[in-house]
């Protein structure tokens, strides 16, 4: 089982994780996530940047980025126990149409396609031109989300490869969220 995110937040400009990555974009994104109370790391001074991010974690990050709003209804998921640290984020995400159904699979790894789809839905599922990624077909259910993401700073692995089924690490996730925030939230805040 994965450890829950810590609840206390740091206001320091530079985070003090002992396992901070060397990639400057990751450092910037992690600092931004800490400063905005999106994450405080896992435990014992660790951010665990290379740890695969799961669905419960990304939905919690998105929920916190949106101001940690209380869900209006009850928990719709059979596999999310009430009172679990990610129960409110999951219920809220369901209400916002970010996720659907009655099964969340909270411990499943989050892929790049899932991440950009969640953010696209949070933004209201806006239209976008087709993307230039060779590994995303126009018929893929995430194609519109990937195209929108590309227009809004969510890059591919290369200029022509998106890598939709690649799993995301925690460093990748906060970087996606940081890019979303810089591109989308500065123009028009997402509904909370």
Secondary structure, DSSP 8 states (H G I E B T S, - for coil): ------S-----SS---TT--S-HHHHHHHHHHHHTTS---SBTTB--TTSB-BHHHHHHHHHHHTT----SS----TTS-TTSTTHHHHHHHHHTTSS-SS---TTSB-BHHHHHHHHHHHTT---------TT--TTSTTHHHHHHHHHTT---SSSS---TTSB-BHHHHHHHHHHHIIIIITTS----
